[in-house]
Amino acid sequence: MKTLILVRHAKSDWPENTDDFDRPLAESGLQDAVKMSNFLRNQNIAIDKMVSSPALRALNTCEIFHKTYPVAMETNPKLYNANENNFESVIYELTDEVKSVAMFSHNNGISNFANMMSGDIFAFPTCGVAGFQVECESWADFEGAKKKLLFFYEPKKI
């Protein structure tokens, strides 16, 4: 059994003359990321590895979670402007020792990927988190594995 946790980056700012890729987190985003990572830890939600989009706002969100969960962390450019296939491609790169992975990315891709897995209609708010149980022993079996939504948390509702 595997666990896939999808995290949309926290609220970002868009300073003048800043490219989309380089947008930093807003102060409220920094606070939400700390709040959400602590909330997940207090819910005893395990994370073995984190994979983030290299875009600044997603990476900063991941780094805040990393303070709460000091586990292996890496960036993957496939998670920036990702579509469903990009998410799956990153999943297939995971080793089977990883039981629970958190992936930090952006809308609309992260909502679309969650919708594809659950059949529910997701609209991820910034720093929203969805966890899925994936019934497989190997990430290589992800596509055909049964997936079940375990939780969906929003910063304003925790």
ZIVEN-V241684 format. One record per residue. RES is the residue in one small letter. PSI is psi as a letter, one per 30 degrees, with the letter a starting at -180 (none if undefined). Layout:
BEGIN
res psi
RES PSI
RES PSI
END
This chain:
BEGIN
res psi
m k
k l
t k
l k
i k
l k
v j
r k
h l
a l
k k
s l
d l
w i
p l
e k
n h
t k
d l
d e
f e
d g
r k
p l
l k
a l
e e
s e
g e
l e
q e
d e
a e
v e
k e
m e
s e
n e
f e
l e
r e
n f
q g
n h
i k
a k
i k
d f
k l
m k
v k
s k
s k
p f
a k
l e
r e
a e
l e
n e
t e
c e
e e
i e
f e
h f
k e
t e
y i
p i
v l
a k
m k
e l
t l
n j
p f
k f
l g
y k
n h
a k
n a
e e
n e
n e
f e
e e
s e
v e
i e
y f
e f
l k
t l
d f
e f
v j
k e
s k
v k
a k
m k
f j
s a
h l
n l
n f
g e
i e
s e
n e
f e
a e
n e
m e
m e
s f
g f
d l
i j
f k
a j
f k
p l
t k
c g
g k
v k
a k
g k
f k
q k
v j
e i
c l
e f
s k
w f
a f
d g
f e
e e
g f
a k
k k
k k
k k
l k
l e
f l
f j
y k
e k
p e
k f
k g
i none
END
